[in-house]
């Protein structure tokens, strides 16, 4: 079980009306847990005074959270109307960071995600005091992460320990739990949490990111999108519009026409290199009784991945030591691997080599649905790195 996941029943945030005709509000529901009721009793007056001292209205109707991995900071921004600009309430220190810069792409990689998320769970019975769940994997992650085991259970939580979450201390998670509970009760169903690699206005952090991207060049497109979103908020103090195109790439622009045009551009550029899918989409199973099996099973497939990684490592760009790629492919109803396509990758040479390797795999045991073999699309993360 992921260390961030509760050891008890998880309570998912559901839409509850604000105290009308005797119904519970979301805050009332949270207070039905003794620990949370005690937190509200101890914290609410203090938070109200802190808001007032900064000229902020309590409670906030809208909350926006920014987290910075390398800088170990978590910012809480608030406002009380849609048109109003967000104002910074407080910056908290993140206790620890698991993994390194870069997105989360598979279960067990100990990476903190990077991208655009929202709070989808309030957990009063967390194993780590209190926790706020994030909707990882989001629409982009579901396209770019490992198809079978992308990971999950990502939280902002207390207790100051982590294996891929965002840990703060118990006093701070109490603040955040109360603030976001009120925003949720006042109608903000999707409280945005944007996770950035660095503070893009910090020269020291920028230097570290530049050195990191020299080694991991395939990371630059995502880093550039995150920086664009950061800059938009810095300029406007409004949360940018973020969309995901059919290839899992973020599109960031507050102008809807520009978003559509940018999506068309991305698709046109990508379509030129995509092979024609040999199987009609409606014949590719989304749900099966039995998954496809590589000949020899999971261990044999890992041997294939290790050998593939070594074979294509020589194609890395000069000075690049590693790349993280995602290959999409189909195992047809006869078990033949077809339509291998790198959906997240490095240079053209590596992408082409990986596609050929995957299409040259021996036949698999096909997926089974209702006792019949069917075609199924899979995704696989491949780590390509040089050896000392």
C-alpha positions as CSV (number, residue, x, y, z in Angstrom):
1,X,0.0,0.0,0.0
2,X,1.3,3.5,-0.8
3,X,2.6,5.3,2.3
4,X,0.3,8.2,1.5
5,X,-2.9,6.1,1.6
6,X,-5.0,5.9,4.7
7,X,-5.0,2.7,6.7
8,X,-8.6,3.2,7.5
9,X,-11.7,4.0,5.4
10,X,-11.1,6.8,2.9
11,X,-13.8,9.4,2.9
12,X,-14.3,10.9,-0.6
13,X,-15.5,14.5,-0.7
14,X,-19.1,14.5,-2.0
15,X,-21.4,17.4,-2.8
16,X,-23.3,18.4,0.3
17,X,-25.5,21.5,0.5
18,X,-24.6,24.4,2.8
19,X,-26.8,24.2,5.9
20,X,-30.3,24.5,4.4
21,X,-33.4,23.0,5.8
22,X,-31.4,21.0,8.4
23,X,-29.0,19.5,5.8
24,X,-25.3,19.2,6.7
25,X,-22.9,21.4,4.9
26,X,-19.5,20.0,3.9
27,X,-18.0,21.7,6.9
28,X,-20.6,20.1,9.2
29,X,-19.8,16.8,7.7
30,X,-16.1,17.2,8.3
31,X,-16.8,18.3,11.9
32,X,-18.7,15.0,12.5
33,X,-15.2,13.5,12.9
34,X,-13.9,14.2,16.4
35,X,-10.3,15.0,15.3
36,X,-11.5,17.5,12.6
37,X,-14.0,19.1,15.0
38,X,-11.1,19.7,17.4
39,X,-9.0,21.2,14.6
40,X,-11.8,23.6,13.6
41,X,-12.3,24.6,17.3
42,X,-8.6,25.4,17.7
43,X,-7.9,26.9,14.4
44,X,-10.8,28.8,13.0
45,X,-10.4,32.0,15.1
46,X,-6.7,32.1,14.5
47,X,-7.1,31.7,10.8
48,X,-9.8,34.4,10.7
49,X,-7.4,36.9,12.5
50,X,-4.6,36.0,10.1
51,X,-6.8,36.6,7.1
52,X,-8.0,40.0,8.6
53,X,-4.4,41.0,9.3
54,X,-3.6,40.6,5.5
55,X,-6.8,42.3,4.4
56,X,-8.4,39.0,3.3
57,X,-12.0,38.0,3.8
58,X,-12.7,34.9,5.9
59,X,-13.6,32.3,4.8
60,X,-12.2,32.2,1.3
61,X,-14.6,31.1,-1.4
62,X,-11.8,30.2,-3.8
63,X,-8.4,28.6,-3.0
64,X,-5.5,28.0,-5.3
65,X,-2.4,26.0,-4.2
66,X,1.0,26.0,-5.8
67,X,3.7,23.5,-4.9
68,X,7.4,23.8,-5.8
69,X,9.4,20.6,-5.6
70,X,13.0,21.8,-5.7
71,X,12.3,24.8,-3.5
72,X,10.2,22.7,-1.0
73,X,7.5,25.3,-0.8
74,X,3.7,25.2,-0.9
75,X,1.8,28.5,-1.5
76,X,-1.9,29.1,-0.5
77,X,-3.7,31.8,-2.5
78,X,-7.2,32.9,-1.9
79,X,-10.0,35.2,-3.2
80,X,-13.8,35.7,-2.8
81,X,-15.1,36.3,-6.3
82,X,-14.4,35.0,-9.7
83,X,-13.2,38.3,-11.1
84,X,-11.0,39.2,-8.1
85,X,-7.3,38.5,-8.3
86,X,-5.8,35.8,-6.1
87,X,-3.8,37.0,-3.1
88,X,-1.2,35.1,-1.3
89,X,-2.2,34.0,2.2
90,X,0.8,32.0,3.3
91,X,3.8,29.9,2.1
92,X,4.4,26.6,3.9
93,X,7.6,24.6,4.0
94,X,7.4,21.1,2.5
95,X,9.1,18.7,4.8
96,X,10.7,16.4,2.3
97,X,10.8,15.6,-1.5
98,X,10.9,12.0,-2.8
99,X,12.4,11.3,-6.2
100,X,13.7,14.1,-8.5
101,X,12.5,16.7,-10.9
102,X,10.2,15.3,-13.6
103,X,6.7,13.8,-13.7
104,X,5.4,10.7,-12.1
105,X,5.1,7.9,-14.7
106,X,4.7,4.6,-12.9
107,X,3.8,3.0,-9.6
108,X,6.8,2.7,-7.3
109,X,9.0,5.4,-8.9
110,X,8.7,7.5,-5.7
111,X,8.2,10.6,-7.9
112,X,6.0,13.5,-6.9
113,X,3.8,14.3,-9.9
114,X,4.3,17.5,-11.9
115,X,1.3,19.1,-13.6
116,X,-2.2,20.4,-13.0
117,X,-4.4,18.7,-10.5
118,X,-7.2,19.4,-8.1
119,X,-8.3,18.2,-4.6
120,X,-10.6,15.2,-5.0
121,X,-10.6,13.8,-1.4
122,X,-10.7,15.0,2.1
123,X,-9.4,12.3,4.4
124,X,-10.0,12.9,8.2
125,X,-8.7,9.5,9.1
126,X,-5.4,9.5,7.3
127,X,-2.5,7.5,8.6
128,X,-0.6,10.8,8.3
129,X,-2.9,12.8,10.5
130,X,-5.0,14.6,7.9
131,X,-4.7,14.5,4.1
132,X,-6.0,16.0,0.9
133,X,-6.0,13.7,-2.1
134,X,-5.1,14.8,-5.6
135,X,-6.6,13.5,-8.9
136,X,-3.4,11.8,-10.1
137,X,-3.4,10.3,-12.7
138,X,-5.1,13.2,-14.5
139,X,-6.0,13.2,-18.2
140,X,-2.4,13.8,-19.3
141,X,-1.0,11.2,-17.0
142,X,-3.4,8.5,-18.2
143,X,-2.1,9.0,-21.7
144,X,1.6,9.3,-20.9
145,X,2.1,7.1,-17.8
146,X,2.5,3.3,-17.6
147,X,-0.8,1.9,-18.8
148,X,-1.0,-1.0,-16.3
149,X,0.5,0.6,-13.2
150,X,0.6,4.4,-13.4
151,X,0.5,4.7,-9.6
152,X,-1.8,6.7,-7.4
153,X,-2.7,7.8,-3.9
154,X,-1.0,11.2,-4.1
155,X,-1.8,13.4,-1.1
156,X,-0.9,16.6,0.6
157,X,-0.7,15.4,4.2
158,X,0.8,15.8,7.7
159,X,3.4,13.9,9.7
160,X,6.4,15.1,7.6
161,X,7.2,11.8,5.9
162,X,6.8,10.9,2.2
163,X,7.3,8.4,-0.6
164,X,5.9,10.5,-3.4
165,X,3.4,12.8,-1.7
166,X,3.6,16.4,-0.5
167,X,4.3,16.4,3.2
168,X,3.9,19.3,5.5
169,X,3.7,19.4,9.3
170,X,0.6,18.8,11.3
171,X,0.0,22.4,12.2
172,X,0.1,23.4,8.6
173,X,-2.1,20.6,7.3
174,X,-4.7,21.7,9.9
175,X,-4.7,25.2,8.4
176,X,-5.0,23.9,4.9
177,X,-7.7,21.4,5.8
178,X,-9.9,24.1,7.4
179,X,-9.3,26.6,4.6
180,X,-10.1,24.1,1.8
181,X,-13.1,22.6,3.6
182,X,-14.7,26.1,3.7
183,X,-14.0,26.7,0.0
184,X,-15.5,23.3,-0.8
185,X,-18.6,24.1,1.3
186,X,-18.9,27.4,-0.4
187,X,-19.1,25.8,-3.8
188,X,-15.5,25.4,-5.1
189,X,-15.8,21.7,-6.2
190,X,-12.4,21.7,-8.0
191,X,-9.7,23.3,-5.8
192,X,-6.6,23.5,-8.2
193,X,-3.3,22.3,-7.0
194,X,-0.5,23.0,-9.5
195,X,2.8,21.2,-8.9
196,X,5.9,22.8,-10.5
197,X,9.5,21.6,-10.5
198,X,10.9,25.0,-9.3
199,X,10.1,28.6,-8.5
200,X,10.7,30.0,-12.0
201,X,11.7,33.4,-10.5
202,X,14.5,31.9,-8.4
203,X,17.9,32.1,-10.2
204,X,19.4,29.3,-8.1
205,X,16.5,27.0,-8.9
206,X,16.6,28.0,-12.6
207,X,20.2,27.0,-12.7
208,X,19.5,23.6,-11.2
209,X,16.6,23.0,-13.7
210,X,18.9,24.0,-16.6
211,X,21.5,21.5,-15.5
212,X,18.8,18.8,-15.0
213,X,17.5,19.4,-18.5
214,X,20.9,19.0,-20.1
215,X,20.9,15.5,-18.9
216,X,17.2,14.8,-19.5
217,X,16.4,16.7,-22.7
218,X,13.0,14.9,-23.2
219,X,11.8,16.7,-20.0
220,X,12.0,20.2,-21.6
221,X,8.5,20.2,-23.3
222,X,6.8,19.6,-20.0
223,X,9.0,22.0,-18.1
224,X,8.2,24.7,-20.7
225,X,4.5,24.2,-20.3
226,X,4.8,24.4,-16.5
227,X,6.8,27.6,-16.8
228,X,4.2,29.1,-19.1
229,X,1.4,28.4,-16.5
230,X,3.6,29.8,-13.8
231,X,4.3,33.0,-15.7
232,X,0.6,33.4,-16.6
233,X,-0.4,33.3,-12.9
234,X,2.5,35.7,-11.9
235,X,1.2,38.2,-14.5
236,X,-2.5,37.9,-13.9
237,X,-3.0,36.3,-10.5
238,X,-5.7,34.2,-12.1
239,X,-5.4,30.5,-12.7
240,X,-4.7,29.7,-16.3
241,X,-6.9,27.6,-18.5
242,X,-5.3,24.2,-18.9
243,X,-6.3,21.6,-21.5
244,X,-5.0,18.3,-22.6
245,X,-4.8,17.3,-26.2
246,X,-5.2,13.8,-27.6
247,X,-1.4,13.1,-27.1
248,X,-1.4,14.0,-23.4
249,X,0.3,17.4,-23.9
250,X,-0.8,20.3,-21.9
251,X,-2.3,23.3,-23.8
252,X,-2.0,26.5,-21.7
253,X,-3.7,29.7,-22.9
254,X,-6.6,31.8,-21.5
255,X,-7.8,32.5,-25.0
256,X,-10.0,29.7,-26.2
257,X,-9.4,30.5,-29.9
258,X,-5.7,30.3,-29.3
259,X,-6.1,27.0,-27.5
260,X,-8.0,25.5,-30.5
261,X,-5.4,26.8,-33.0
262,X,-2.6,25.4,-30.9
263,X,-4.2,22.0,-30.6
264,X,-4.6,21.9,-34.4
265,X,-0.9,22.8,-34.8
266,X,0.2,20.1,-32.4
267,X,-2.0,17.5,-34.1
268,X,-0.8,18.4,-37.6
269,X,2.9,18.1,-36.5
270,X,2.3,14.8,-34.9
271,X,0.1,13.2,-37.5
272,X,2.9,13.3,-40.1
273,X,4.9,10.8,-38.1
274,X,2.1,8.5,-36.9
275,X,1.6,5.2,-38.6
276,X,-1.9,4.2,-39.7
277,X,-3.7,2.1,-37.0
278,X,-4.3,-1.3,-38.7
279,X,-7.3,-2.2,-36.5
280,X,-10.6,-0.2,-36.3
281,X,-10.9,1.6,-33.0
282,X,-14.2,-0.1,-32.1
283,X,-12.4,-3.5,-32.4
284,X,-9.8,-2.6,-29.7
285,X,-11.1,-3.8,-26.3
286,X,-11.2,-1.3,-23.5
287,X,-12.2,-3.9,-20.9
288,X,-11.1,-7.6,-20.9
289,X,-11.3,-10.6,-18.6
290,X,-7.6,-11.5,-19.2
291,X,-4.8,-9.2,-20.2
292,X,-2.3,-10.0,-22.9
293,X,0.8,-12.0,-21.8
294,X,4.3,-11.8,-23.2
295,X,5.7,-15.2,-24.1
296,X,7.4,-16.4,-20.9
297,X,5.5,-14.0,-18.7
298,X,6.4,-10.8,-16.9
299,X,10.0,-11.7,-16.2
300,X,10.7,-12.5,-19.8
301,X,9.1,-9.2,-20.8
302,X,11.4,-7.4,-18.4
303,X,14.4,-9.1,-20.0
304,X,13.1,-7.8,-23.4
305,X,12.8,-4.2,-22.0
306,X,16.3,-4.3,-20.4
307,X,17.9,-5.6,-23.7
308,X,15.9,-3.0,-25.7
309,X,17.1,-0.2,-23.4
310,X,20.8,-1.3,-23.9
311,X,20.4,-1.6,-27.6
312,X,19.1,1.9,-28.2
313,X,21.1,3.7,-25.5
314,X,23.8,4.5,-28.2
315,X,21.2,6.7,-29.9
316,X,20.9,9.2,-27.0
317,X,21.8,12.7,-27.8
318,X,25.4,13.7,-27.1
319,X,25.8,14.4,-23.4
320,X,22.4,12.8,-22.5
321,X,22.7,10.0,-20.0
322,X,19.0,8.8,-19.8
323,X,15.6,9.3,-21.3
324,X,12.2,8.2,-20.2
325,X,9.9,7.1,-23.0
326,X,6.4,5.8,-23.3
327,X,5.5,3.3,-26.1
328,X,1.9,2.6,-27.1
329,X,1.3,-0.6,-29.0
330,X,-1.5,-3.0,-29.8
331,X,-1.6,-6.8,-29.3
332,X,-4.1,-7.9,-31.9
333,X,-6.5,-10.8,-31.4
334,X,-3.9,-13.3,-32.9
335,X,-1.3,-12.0,-30.4
336,X,0.8,-10.1,-32.9
337,X,2.3,-6.8,-31.8
338,X,1.3,-4.0,-34.2
339,X,1.2,-0.2,-34.3
340,X,4.0,0.6,-31.9
341,X,4.2,4.3,-31.5
342,X,6.3,6.4,-29.1
343,X,3.9,8.9,-27.5
344,X,6.5,10.3,-25.1
345,X,10.1,10.1,-26.3
346,X,13.4,11.5,-27.2
347,X,14.9,12.0,-30.6
348,X,13.7,10.6,-33.9
349,X,16.3,7.8,-34.0
350,X,15.4,6.5,-30.6
351,X,11.7,6.7,-31.3
352,X,12.0,4.8,-34.6
353,X,14.3,2.1,-33.0
354,X,11.9,1.5,-30.1
355,X,8.9,1.3,-32.4
356,X,10.7,-1.3,-34.5
357,X,11.8,-3.3,-31.4
358,X,8.2,-3.5,-30.1
359,X,6.7,-4.5,-33.5
360,X,9.4,-7.2,-33.7
361,X,8.4,-8.8,-30.4
362,X,7.3,-12.5,-30.6
363,X,3.6,-13.1,-30.6
364,X,1.8,-12.7,-27.2
365,X,-1.0,-14.6,-25.7
366,X,-3.9,-12.3,-26.7
367,X,-6.3,-10.6,-24.3
368,X,-9.5,-12.5,-23.6
369,X,-13.0,-11.0,-23.3
370,X,-16.0,-13.2,-22.8
371,X,-13.9,-16.2,-23.7
372,X,-12.9,-14.7,-27.1
373,X,-9.5,-13.3,-28.1
374,X,-9.5,-9.6,-28.7
375,X,-7.1,-6.8,-29.7
376,X,-6.0,-4.5,-26.9
377,X,-3.9,-1.3,-26.7
378,X,-1.1,-1.2,-24.1
379,X,1.4,1.4,-23.0
380,X,4.8,0.8,-21.6
381,X,7.4,3.0,-20.0
382,X,10.9,2.4,-21.2
383,X,14.0,3.8,-19.4
384,X,16.9,4.3,-21.8
385,X,20.2,5.1,-20.1
386,X,23.9,4.7,-20.6
387,X,25.9,2.3,-18.4
388,X,29.1,3.4,-16.8
